[in-house]
Amino acid sequence: MRELFNSIAERYDMVNRLTTLSLDKSWRRKACERALEHVSGKNLRILDIACGTGDMIRCMRKRLEKRGLSATFHGLDCSERMLEIARGKVPFAELKVGNAEEIPFPDGSFDLVSVAFGLRNFSDREKAIVEIHRVLKREGILLLLEFSRNESFLGKLAWFYTRSVVPFIGGILTGNREAYNHLWRSIEAFPSPEELSLEFERRGFKVLSFEWLFPRIAFVMVLRKA
C-alpha cells in the first residue's frame, strides 16, 4: 500500500475531484456532520487514520469551527509522500507515518477517530478494529466513510462507473492504472455495511447511525465505543 499511494500522491487530490465530480467533498462534509452530532466538549482530541493528503482533517476542523468547538488533530498514514502533501494543507495537525494495526498512541487517547476510504486497505482489519477501540476514550466516537456496492439502480450505475471509467481516468492522469484497478477490486472484496457493522459490534462498538451517500457508492457509519 505504501508504494501504491506514494506513486500517485502528487495527483491524488486532482483525480479524486475529477472522478467524483467533487462529490468526495460533500461526502466528507456529511460524514463530519454526522460524527459531530455525537461529540461534545471544547478541547477534543481527534485522530484521522489513513489520513492521506489531509482532506478529512481539514474538513473536520471547518465543521468544528462552525460549531464553536476546537480540537487537537493527529493523522496517521503509511505513505510518506501523502503526508508531505498533507503537512502543507493541515500544518496545525501532528502527522505520523504508521498504520491502523499498530497505532502509536496510548490507551484512551482520543475522543474521535475517523477513517475515510482507508478501511478497505487495512492488512488486518480485525487487529485494526481492536487498536481503534483501544485508543478511543470511553464512549468515544468512530467515524467510517467508505465505498461499498449497492444493488439499487443508482448504485449499479455508480459501480459500473467506478469499475470501468475511474481506472481509465486515473491511469491517464497518474500513469498508474493499476492503482485505480485496486480501488474497484478492494470494493468488490469488501464486506457489506451490514456485515461490517457486525464485525465492529463483536469488538466492542455500537452503531449509532448509517447512511448511504449519493449516488450510493459510498456510505457513512458512526459508532460508539461501548
C-alpha positions as CSV (number, residue, x, y, z in Angstrom):
1,M,0.0,0.0,0.0
2,R,2.8,2.4,0.8
3,E,4.4,2.2,-2.6
4,L,1.0,2.4,-4.4
5,F,0.0,5.6,-2.6
6,N,3.4,7.1,-2.8
7,S,3.3,6.6,-6.6
8,I,0.0,8.6,-7.1
9,A,0.3,11.1,-4.3
10,E,1.2,14.1,-6.5
11,R,-2.1,13.9,-8.4
12,Y,-4.2,12.1,-5.9
13,D,-6.4,15.1,-5.0
14,M,-6.9,16.1,-8.6
15,V,-8.0,12.6,-9.6
16,N,-10.4,12.5,-6.7
17,R,-12.0,15.8,-7.6
18,L,-12.4,14.8,-11.3
19,T,-13.5,11.2,-10.9
20,T,-16.1,12.0,-8.3
21,L,-17.2,15.4,-9.8
22,S,-16.2,16.8,-6.4
23,L,-18.7,14.7,-4.6
24,D,-15.9,13.5,-2.4
25,K,-16.0,16.9,-0.7
26,S,-19.7,16.7,0.1
27,W,-19.2,13.1,1.3
28,R,-16.6,14.3,3.8
29,R,-18.8,17.2,5.0
30,K,-21.8,14.9,5.5
31,A,-19.6,12.4,7.4
32,C,-18.1,15.1,9.7
33,E,-21.5,16.5,10.4
34,R,-22.9,13.1,11.4
35,A,-19.9,12.4,13.7
36,L,-20.1,15.7,15.4
37,E,-23.7,15.1,16.3
38,H,-22.4,12.7,18.9
39,V,-19.4,14.6,20.4
40,S,-19.2,17.4,22.9
41,G,-16.5,19.4,24.6
42,K,-14.3,22.3,23.6
43,N,-10.9,20.6,23.6
44,L,-11.4,17.4,21.6
45,R,-8.6,15.0,20.6
46,I,-9.1,13.6,17.1
47,L,-7.2,11.0,15.1
48,D,-7.7,10.5,11.4
49,I,-6.3,7.1,10.3
50,A,-5.2,6.7,6.6
51,C,-5.3,10.5,6.5
52,G,-3.8,10.7,3.1
53,T,-3.3,14.3,2.0
54,G,-5.3,15.7,5.0
55,D,-8.7,16.4,3.4
56,M,-10.7,14.8,6.2
57,I,-8.7,16.7,8.9
58,R,-9.3,20.0,7.1
59,C,-13.0,19.2,6.7
60,M,-13.4,18.2,10.3
61,R,-11.7,21.4,11.5
62,K,-14.0,23.6,9.5
63,R,-17.1,21.8,10.8
64,L,-15.9,22.2,14.4
65,E,-15.2,25.9,13.9
66,K,-18.8,26.4,12.7
67,R,-19.9,24.9,16.0
68,G,-17.6,27.0,18.1
69,L,-15.5,23.9,19.0
70,S,-11.8,23.3,18.9
71,A,-9.6,20.2,18.7
72,T,-6.1,18.8,18.6
73,F,-5.7,16.9,15.4
74,H,-3.5,13.8,14.7
75,G,-3.1,12.0,11.4
76,L,-1.7,8.6,10.6
77,D,-0.8,7.2,7.2
78,C,1.5,4.6,5.7
79,S,2.6,6.9,2.8
80,E,5.4,9.3,3.4
81,R,4.6,11.2,0.2
82,M,1.0,11.6,1.1
83,L,2.0,13.0,4.5
84,E,4.4,15.5,2.9
85,I,1.5,16.9,0.9
86,A,-0.8,16.9,4.0
87,R,1.7,18.9,6.0
88,G,1.2,21.8,3.6
89,K,-2.6,21.6,3.8
90,V,-3.0,20.9,7.5
91,P,0.1,22.4,9.2
92,F,-1.9,22.5,12.5
93,A,-2.1,18.7,12.7
94,E,0.5,16.3,14.1
95,L,1.1,13.7,11.3
96,K,2.9,10.4,11.7
97,V,3.9,7.5,9.4
98,G,2.1,4.4,10.7
99,N,-0.8,2.0,10.3
100,A,-4.0,1.1,12.0
101,E,-2.8,-2.3,13.1
102,E,-0.2,-0.7,15.4
103,I,-1.5,2.8,16.4
104,P,1.4,4.7,18.1
105,F,-0.7,6.2,20.9
106,P,-1.6,5.2,24.5
107,D,-4.9,3.7,25.5
108,G,-7.9,6.1,25.7
109,S,-6.1,8.9,23.8
110,F,-8.9,10.2,21.5
111,D,-12.5,11.5,21.7
112,L,-13.0,10.8,18.0
113,V,-11.3,8.5,15.4
114,S,-12.1,8.8,11.7
115,V,-11.2,6.6,8.8
116,A,-12.2,7.8,5.3
117,F,-11.8,5.5,2.4
118,G,-9.0,3.6,4.2
119,L,-10.7,0.7,5.9
120,R,-10.6,-1.4,2.7
121,N,-6.8,-1.1,2.7
122,F,-6.0,-2.4,6.2
123,S,-3.9,-5.5,6.0
124,D,-5.5,-7.0,9.2
125,R,-8.9,-5.4,9.7
126,E,-9.7,-7.3,12.9
127,K,-6.5,-6.2,14.5
128,A,-7.1,-2.6,13.4
129,I,-10.6,-2.6,14.9
130,V,-9.1,-3.7,18.3
131,E,-6.5,-1.0,18.1
132,I,-9.0,1.7,17.3
133,H,-11.1,0.6,20.2
134,R,-8.0,0.7,22.5
135,V,-7.1,4.3,21.6
136,L,-10.6,5.7,21.9
137,K,-11.7,7.1,25.2
138,R,-14.7,5.6,27.0
139,E,-17.8,6.2,24.8
140,G,-15.5,7.7,22.2
141,I,-16.8,8.0,18.6
142,L,-15.6,6.2,15.5
143,L,-16.5,7.7,12.1
144,L,-16.3,5.5,9.0
145,L,-16.6,6.8,5.4
146,E,-16.1,4.1,2.9
147,F,-17.0,2.7,-0.5
148,S,-19.3,-0.3,-1.0
149,R,-21.5,-1.8,-3.6
150,N,-25.2,-1.1,-3.5
151,E,-27.8,-3.0,-5.5
152,S,-30.1,-0.1,-6.2
153,F,-30.3,1.3,-9.8
154,L,-28.1,4.3,-8.9
155,G,-25.7,2.0,-7.0
156,K,-25.3,-0.2,-10.0
157,L,-24.6,2.8,-12.3
158,A,-22.0,4.1,-9.8
159,W,-20.4,0.7,-9.6
160,F,-20.1,0.4,-13.4
161,Y,-18.5,3.9,-13.5
162,T,-16.1,3.0,-10.7
163,R,-15.0,-0.2,-12.4
164,S,-14.9,1.0,-16.0
165,V,-14.3,4.8,-16.1
166,V,-12.3,5.6,-12.9
167,P,-9.3,3.3,-13.8
168,F,-9.2,4.9,-17.3
169,I,-9.1,8.4,-16.0
170,G,-6.8,7.7,-13.0
171,G,-4.4,5.8,-15.3
172,I,-4.1,8.6,-17.7
173,L,-3.6,11.3,-15.1
174,T,-1.2,9.4,-12.8
175,G,0.4,6.8,-15.2
176,N,-0.6,4.1,-12.7
177,R,-3.9,2.5,-13.9
178,E,-3.2,-0.5,-11.6
179,A,-3.7,1.8,-8.5
180,Y,-7.2,2.6,-9.7
181,N,-7.9,-1.0,-10.6
182,H,-7.1,-1.7,-6.9
183,L,-9.9,0.7,-6.0
184,W,-12.7,-1.4,-7.6
185,R,-11.1,-4.7,-6.6
186,S,-10.9,-3.7,-3.0
187,I,-14.5,-2.5,-3.0
188,E,-15.6,-5.8,-4.6
189,A,-13.8,-7.8,-1.9
190,F,-15.1,-5.6,1.0
191,P,-17.9,-6.7,3.3
192,S,-21.3,-5.1,3.0
193,P,-22.1,-2.4,5.6
194,E,-24.3,-4.8,7.4
195,E,-21.5,-7.4,7.7
196,L,-19.1,-4.6,8.6
197,S,-21.3,-3.4,11.5
198,L,-21.3,-6.9,12.9
199,E,-17.5,-7.0,12.8
200,F,-17.3,-3.8,14.9
201,E,-20.1,-4.8,17.3
202,R,-18.2,-8.0,18.1
203,R,-15.2,-5.9,19.0
204,G,-17.0,-3.6,21.4
205,F,-18.7,-0.9,19.3
206,K,-22.3,0.2,18.9
207,V,-23.6,1.5,15.6
208,L,-25.2,4.9,16.2
209,S,-26.1,5.8,12.6
210,F,-25.7,4.6,9.0
211,E,-26.4,6.4,5.7
212,W,-25.8,5.8,2.0
213,L,-24.5,8.8,0.2
214,F,-25.4,9.9,-3.4
215,P,-25.0,8.1,-5.7
216,R,-24.9,5.1,-3.4
217,I,-21.3,4.1,-3.9
218,A,-20.2,5.5,-0.5
219,F,-21.7,5.3,3.0
220,V,-21.1,6.9,6.4
221,M,-21.3,4.9,9.6
222,V,-20.9,6.4,13.1
223,L,-20.1,4.1,16.0
224,R,-19.5,4.5,19.7
225,K,-17.1,2.6,21.9
226,A,-19.2,0.5,24.2
